[in-house]
Amino acid sequence: MEPVQAEDAGITVEAIEAPDGEILGKMIRDARKEKGLTLEEAAKAAAIGRSTLSKIENNQTRPSFEIIRRLMQTLELETPQLFLQSAKSDISGRRDYTRTGDGEHQATRTYDHELLCTELTSKRMLPYISTIKARDVTEFDSWVRHQGEEFMYVISGSVILYTEHYRPLTMNAGDSVYYDSGMGHGCISTSHEDAKVLWVSLGN
């Protein structure tokens, strides 16, 4: 695999940083160009205005959760890292919770992510449960990578975690791993049923 790399309601004019310390807009722009889409084409597919997408790519606006979700689907991003924002709030004692099965779902060709505790709009950690749909590493067009660190715990089933610099790692229910998510990676199910894992991503 090669490296992976609106005038809409709910948008406020405020800069937003991506989890790797780079601008969120750069992550979106790079993904759009990788798919060979123009601003007009990507905006239309995501059902947002061209000017809105341009503002997002140039770090001139903070997109809502729903718009980020549409962009993830349009650009076929395999990781929910776009939802992770650098914490800037001075408020202490924040709290969020998610009842069983009530997470925000984001499906890709290889994973079905359930994002947890999504009411907090600015946080450094991103917890989500993923159903691993991929069965062969060739199902990934390229490595999944994003700066930061990642913890993965296998809830059920068995998986193989492929990473750029290590041999494939076979894991079963109860096993866990911590790794540099800037290193290319991808995970497949090897059990009869699609495996479920808990991922916790930490941006820089």
Beta strands, then each sheet from edge to edge (+ up, - down):
strand 1: 104-107
strand 2: 111-115
strand 3: 125-132
strand 4: 149-156
strand 5: 158-163
strand 6: 166-172
strand 7: 176-180
strand 8: 185-189
strand 9: 196-202
sheet 1: 1+ 2- 3+ 9- 4+ 7-
sheet 2: 6+ 5- 8+
end
